[in-house]
Amino acid sequence: MSDTTPQDTSPQNPGASTDPAESTNPHDDADPGGGRVWSRPRPTPEQLRDKAARYLKLIDEDREIARLLGLGLSPQQAAERTGAELRVARGVRQWLERGEEVRPVTPKELGWRRAVGQISTEEMMERLRTWPYTFGRIRGYDFWERGSWDDVDSLYSDRFITDEEYDELRVVADSMPHPPDDPMPWEKKHQQQQ
């Protein structure tokens, strides 16, 4: 082989380089223990911070609108003061009229607040360790009813929490009761026939 010929790095070539830094195969960093394999590049801390800041801006804006509406301002006035669109202020007013809490704190929000530096890792983990998790389940044939644990899964898959943080929270969540999924339609028929 000449010095200008690229080396064959296919798995069939026993002399191929095994250095992951030289590999272009996205599966070369796969966990041999069967863990998750990431097919997209890891976001940088700056990218995570920017993404979290965008999400938190919407949450904080809705809460500020709710506060202003609670003080007696109209949706128009609340929108003008916050810089939000009028339709957003009207939507917040509808939540309030239905007696719904506007943007209750979620596990996702805690992860985002840590990403932008508004809370510490210790505070985030303490609150997530003691969170009263609910768990998603299949409803009917094709509907997933989300639970608060789905937020932790999202934080993990979006890289807002580390493998170690996720593993620690997983131990907590596994100790909690999980609701059963609804039976599938074919299971109902099977149960009726017996």
C-alpha positions in Angstrom: 0.0 0.0 0.0 1.4 3.4 -0.9 1.6 6.3 1.5 -1.1 8.2 -0.5 -3.6 5.3 -0.5 -6.1 5.6 2.3 -6.1 2.6 4.7 -9.2 0.4 4.6 -10.8 0.8 8.0 -13.7 -1.6 7.4 -14.4 -4.3 10.0 -13.2 -6.9 7.6 -9.7 -5.5 7.6 -7.8 -6.9 10.6 -5.2 -4.1 10.4 -7.8 -1.4 10.6 -7.5 1.4 13.1 -9.6 1.0 16.2 -9.1 4.6 17.4 -12.7 6.0 17.8 -11.4 9.5 17.0 -10.5 8.3 13.5 -13.8 6.5 12.9 -16.7 7.8 10.9 -19.0 5.1 12.0 -21.6 6.6 14.4 -22.0 3.2 16.2 -18.4 2.9 17.2 -19.1 4.6 20.5 -21.9 2.2 21.3 -22.0 0.9 24.9 -21.0 -2.7 24.8 -23.3 -3.2 27.8 -26.4 -2.4 25.7 -26.8 1.2 26.8 -28.1 4.0 24.7 -26.4 4.9 21.5 -26.5 8.5 20.4 -26.9 9.1 16.7 -26.7 12.9 16.9 -23.7 14.9 18.0 -23.7 16.0 21.7 -24.8 19.6 22.1 -22.3 22.0 23.5 -23.0 23.6 26.9 -23.7 26.8 25.0 -26.3 25.1 22.8 -28.0 23.6 25.8 -28.0 26.9 27.6 -29.5 28.7 24.5 -32.2 26.0 24.1 -33.1 26.1 27.7 -33.2 29.9 27.7 -35.7 29.8 24.8 -38.0 27.4 26.6 -37.8 29.3 29.9 -38.6 32.6 28.2 -42.0 31.2 27.2 -42.7 29.8 30.7 -41.7 33.0 32.4 -43.6 35.1 30.0 -46.8 33.1 30.6 -46.4 33.3 34.4 -45.8 37.1 34.2 -48.9 37.5 32.1 -50.9 35.5 34.6 -49.5 37.7 37.4 -50.5 40.8 35.5 -54.0 39.5 34.7 -54.4 38.6 38.4 -53.7 42.3 39.2 -56.6 43.3 37.0 -54.9 44.2 33.7 -56.6 43.2 30.5 -55.0 40.7 28.1 -54.1 43.7 25.8 -52.3 45.5 28.6 -50.5 42.3 29.8 -49.4 41.6 26.3 -48.1 45.2 25.8 -46.2 45.0 29.1 -44.5 41.7 28.4 -44.0 42.0 24.7 -46.1 38.9 24.1 -48.6 38.4 21.4 -52.2 39.2 22.3 -53.3 35.6 21.5 -50.8 34.3 24.1 -52.3 36.6 26.8 -55.8 35.6 25.8 -54.7 31.9 26.1 -53.3 32.5 29.6 -56.6 34.2 30.6 -58.5 31.1 29.4 -56.3 28.9 31.5 -57.0 31.1 34.5 -60.8 31.1 33.8 -60.8 27.3 33.7 -59.0 27.3 37.1 -55.8 25.8 35.7 -52.4 26.6 37.1 -50.4 28.5 34.5 -47.2 26.7 33.7 -46.7 24.6 36.8 -43.1 23.6 37.6 -42.0 20.4 35.9 -38.9 18.2 36.0 -38.0 19.6 32.5 -38.1 23.2 33.9 -35.7 22.2 36.7 -33.3 20.8 34.2 -33.5 23.9 32.0 -33.0 26.2 35.0 -29.9 24.4 35.9 -28.6 24.6 32.3 -28.9 28.4 32.4 -27.4 28.7 35.9 -30.5 29.8 37.7 -30.3 26.8 40.1 -27.5 24.6 41.1 -27.0 20.9 40.3 -27.5 20.1 43.9 -30.9 21.9 44.0 -32.0 20.3 40.8 -31.1 16.8 41.9 -32.7 17.3 45.4 -36.0 18.4 43.8 -35.9 15.6 41.2 -35.0 13.0 43.8 -38.1 13.9 45.8 -40.5 14.5 42.9 -43.8 12.7 43.1 -43.4 11.0 39.7 -46.2 9.8 37.5 -45.5 7.4 34.7 -46.8 7.4 31.2 -48.9 4.5 30.0 -50.7 3.3 27.0 -54.4 4.4 26.9 -56.7 2.7 24.4 -54.9 1.4 21.3 -52.6 4.2 20.2 -52.5 6.9 22.8 -49.6 7.6 25.2 -50.7 9.4 28.4 -47.6 11.2 29.5 -46.3 11.2 33.1 -43.8 13.4 34.8 -41.1 10.8 34.4 -41.3 11.4 30.7 -39.9 14.8 31.4 -36.8 13.2 33.0 -36.5 10.9 29.9 -36.6 14.0 27.7 -34.0 15.8 29.8 -31.7 12.8 29.4 -32.2 12.3 25.7 -31.7 16.0 25.1 -28.5 15.9 27.3 -29.7 18.3 29.9 -28.8 15.7 32.6 -25.9 13.3 32.7 -25.8 9.6 32.6 -25.0 9.5 36.3 -27.8 11.9 37.2 -30.3 9.8 35.1 -29.2 6.5 36.7 -29.6 8.0 40.2 -33.1 9.2 39.3 -34.0 6.0 37.6 -33.3 4.1 40.9 -35.8 6.5 42.7 -38.4 6.1 39.9 -38.1 2.3 39.8 -39.1 2.2 43.5 -42.4 3.9 42.8 -45.6 2.2 41.7 -46.3 2.3 38.0 -49.9 2.2 36.6 -50.8 -0.7 34.3 -51.3 0.0 30.6 -54.9 -0.3 29.3 -55.4 -3.7 27.7 -55.0 -3.8 23.9 -58.2 -4.3 21.9 -57.2 -7.8 21.0 -56.6 -8.5 24.7 -60.1 -7.4 25.6 -61.6 -9.7 23.0 -59.4 -12.5 24.3 -60.5 -11.8 27.9 -64.2 -11.7 26.9 -64.0 -15.1 25.1 -62.6 -16.9 28.2 
